[in-house]
């Protein structure tokens, strides 16, 4: 039975956000941010540590999806810059 003086964990929410980020990338940063906050609260002893493992899994999934999305965006922008540069050179 969890301690009544501790804040309840949001492990299930964070895990769901992490998993849904595999299809809807926008939820990845939320899983990452909320997961880090909850893990810090668990480490501080103010949150129920029972949900630590699912919180960690959701946080990690959110981190991976967010980082891969950022890499994809940077790659796409790089291709756009190279394409614009090539168009300028070929027309110039």
C-alpha positions as CSV (number, residue, x, y, z in Angstrom):
1,X,0.0,0.0,0.0
2,X,1.5,3.3,-1.0
3,X,2.3,5.9,1.6
4,X,-0.5,8.4,2.0
5,X,1.8,11.3,2.5
6,X,3.5,10.8,-0.9
7,X,2.3,12.3,-4.2
8,X,0.9,9.5,-6.4
9,X,3.1,8.6,-9.4
10,X,2.0,9.3,-13.0
11,X,3.8,6.3,-14.4
12,X,0.9,5.0,-16.5
13,X,0.3,8.5,-18.0
14,X,4.0,8.8,-18.9
15,X,4.2,5.4,-20.4
16,X,1.1,6.0,-22.5
17,X,2.6,9.4,-23.7
18,X,5.8,7.6,-24.5
19,X,4.1,4.8,-26.5
20,X,1.8,7.2,-28.3
21,X,4.8,9.3,-29.3
22,X,5.7,6.4,-31.6
23,X,2.7,7.5,-33.8
24,X,2.2,11.1,-32.7
25,X,5.7,12.5,-32.1
26,X,4.3,15.6,-30.3
27,X,3.7,13.5,-27.1
28,X,7.4,12.5,-26.9
29,X,8.6,15.7,-25.2
30,X,5.8,15.6,-22.7
31,X,6.7,12.1,-21.7
32,X,10.3,13.1,-21.4
33,X,9.6,16.2,-19.3
34,X,7.0,14.7,-17.0
35,X,9.1,11.6,-16.6
36,X,12.2,13.6,-15.5
37,X,10.1,15.6,-13.1
38,X,8.5,12.5,-11.5
39,X,11.8,10.6,-11.3
40,X,13.4,13.6,-9.5
41,X,10.4,13.7,-7.1
42,X,10.8,10.0,-6.5
43,X,14.5,10.5,-5.8
44,X,13.6,13.3,-3.4
45,X,11.2,11.1,-1.6
46,X,8.1,13.2,-2.2
47,X,6.5,10.8,-4.8
48,X,5.4,7.2,-4.6
49,X,8.3,5.2,-6.0
50,X,6.1,2.3,-6.9
51,X,5.7,3.5,-10.5
52,X,9.5,4.1,-11.1
53,X,10.0,1.4,-13.7
54,X,7.1,2.3,-15.9
55,X,8.0,6.0,-15.5
56,X,11.6,5.2,-16.7
57,X,10.3,3.2,-19.7
58,X,7.9,6.0,-20.7
59,X,10.7,8.6,-20.2
60,X,13.2,6.7,-22.3
61,X,10.7,6.1,-25.2
62,X,9.8,9.8,-25.1
63,X,13.5,10.8,-25.2
64,X,14.3,8.5,-28.1
65,X,11.4,9.6,-30.2
66,X,12.1,13.3,-29.5
67,X,15.8,13.0,-30.4
68,X,15.0,11.0,-33.6
69,X,12.4,13.6,-34.6
70,X,14.9,16.5,-34.0
71,X,17.5,14.6,-36.1
72,X,14.9,14.1,-38.8
73,X,14.0,17.8,-38.8
74,X,17.6,18.9,-39.0
75,X,18.2,16.4,-41.9
76,X,15.2,17.8,-43.7
77,X,16.3,21.4,-43.2
78,X,19.8,20.4,-44.4
79,X,18.4,18.9,-47.6
80,X,16.3,22.1,-48.2
81,X,19.4,24.3,-47.8
82,X,21.4,22.1,-50.1
83,X,18.6,22.1,-52.7
84,X,18.3,25.9,-52.5
85,X,22.0,26.3,-52.9
86,X,22.1,24.0,-55.9
87,X,19.2,25.9,-57.5
88,X,21.0,29.2,-57.0
89,X,24.2,27.9,-58.4
90,X,22.5,26.3,-61.5
91,X,20.5,29.5,-62.2
92,X,23.3,31.9,-61.4
